[in-house]
């Protein structure tokens, strides 16, 4: 099961420091598509622990890190579709992800 909207703003901590996920859109899906939201955003070094524990508990297929940028296209395109790409960052992100796949001449 996936959270459905897993990004930094939906991860909080209790007073005791325990992590809490909010704003779920729970569904069955490919876990890597969800991890792309966290992996492709600016993230603090401490987040590496999250990914290490996730790999240990849930396991991930080989090459998962290389696929995350492609899986993150959905989010980038959503930002553009909702006219929320004021600084052009999402459009730039899309161009960077697809650049290796473009045919030249």
Secondary structure, DSSP 8 states (H G I E B T S, - for coil): -B-SS-SGGGEEE-TTS-EEE-S---B---HHHHHHHHHTS---TTHHHHHHHHHHHH---TTHHHHHHHHTHHHHHHHHHTT--TTSHHHHHHHHHHGGG----
